[in-house]
Amino acid sequence: MSWQERIELNPEILAGKPVVKGTRLAVEFIVELLADGWSEAALLEEYPGLTVEDIQACLRYASDRLQAEKVYPIQA
């Protein structure tokens, strides 16, 4: 599964932030909750419209964005 199947970027929704399709749940919000210690089960219980595949797509999106990030060292 690719994240493109479940994540959308639409300037009309949350100012174009990536969200889970059909929701106003931003990828960054889901990833932040996971980083804060929320379990997958807790997310699914709190947000019934969310699926395991949606959560995985959020993580895949974040991973892809980080892999594409370019780092340029600054010489001191």
N, C-alpha and C positions, 0 to 999 in steps of 0.2 A: 504494500500500500504506500502510495506517495502522499505527502502532506497536502498536495494540491487538490486532492479529492475531498478534503474535509476543512481546509482553511481557506478563507477568502479575504481579499483586500479590496475594499470598496470605499471610495471617498465619502459615500453617503452614510456609512456606518462607522461610528466611533472615530470620525475624522481620518478614516483610511487605515487605522491600525488593523493588523491581522486578527481575525476573529474566527471562532468555530462557525462554520456555515449554518445559517438558520438561527443564530443566537447573537447576543451582544456580549458574549464572553470572549474577552481578548486573550490571545495566546500568552501575553506577558502575565496576565492575571492568573491563569492556570499554572504556569511555570512557577510563579511566585508562591502560590499556595503549596505546591509540591515542595519547594525549597523551604517553606516554613514548617514542614513536617506533616502536612495533610497526606493522608493515605489516598490511594486510588478509590477505595471503598467510600471514604468520607466525601470525596468530591462527587461521586456518583449518587450518593444519598442526598447531598445538599443541592445538587443541580441535576434533577431527574432527566432533563433533556440531553445531558451529556452521556457519551458512551466511552467505553474503554478505547475504541479506535480513535475517538476525538482527542483523548488525552495523549495517546501515542503520537498522533499527528502534530500536536502542539510541541511535544518534545523533539520530534523529527524536524519541524520547522526551525526551532531554536538551534538545534545542532547544525542544520544546513547554513543558517545565517552566520553562526560562529566560524564554521569552516571556511566561509567565503570572506571572512574579515581579513583585511590586510594590515600587517603591523610593520611600521617603519621605525627602526631604532633611532633614537636621538643621541648624537654624540655629545658627550659632556666636555 
